[in-house]
Amino acid sequence: MEMDWIWGLIGGLLIGTGGAVYLLGNGWIMGASGIIGGLVDGSGRSTRKERLVFLAGVIAIPAVLSLIFGRVDTNLTANWPLLLIAGLLVGVGTRIANGCTSGHGVCGMSRLSLRGFAATAVYILAGGISLLIFRHVLGVI
């Protein structure tokens, strides 16, 4: 039996622990889109250093883990234009939804937020429909 599922479990535990530490450390919800959005639009000037440290950790930790454990196959497409468009759509979607999966899914659901449950259900449904269309109908991923 392949053990790839363990990486998902470890990643989920790290995200959940990060969310708990962030909430306990400063009393704010760890929503990645809000943290990054505050850097982009300037609304997070008073917490800029904290936001930059968070962003540096999000980039550095996977790099460090790949040095320790070697290359991990992510099954990511090599189609850079598709990745760019997908990333932009995710950014727009998180702004429209007033949050992302880390804010609504991880932190919102753990606080039993009705909005967190609703947003997570919509994210999962939209992801499934997108996979169906882009992989099985259009064949681009």
ABEGO torsion letter per residue (X at the ends): XBAAAAAAAAAAAAAAAAAAAAAAAAGBBBBAAAAAAAAAAGAAAAAAAAAAAAAAAAAAAAAAAAAAAEBBBAGBBABAAAAAAAAAAAAAAAAAAGEBAAAAAAAAAAAGBAAAAAAAAAAAAAAAAAAAAAAAAAGAX
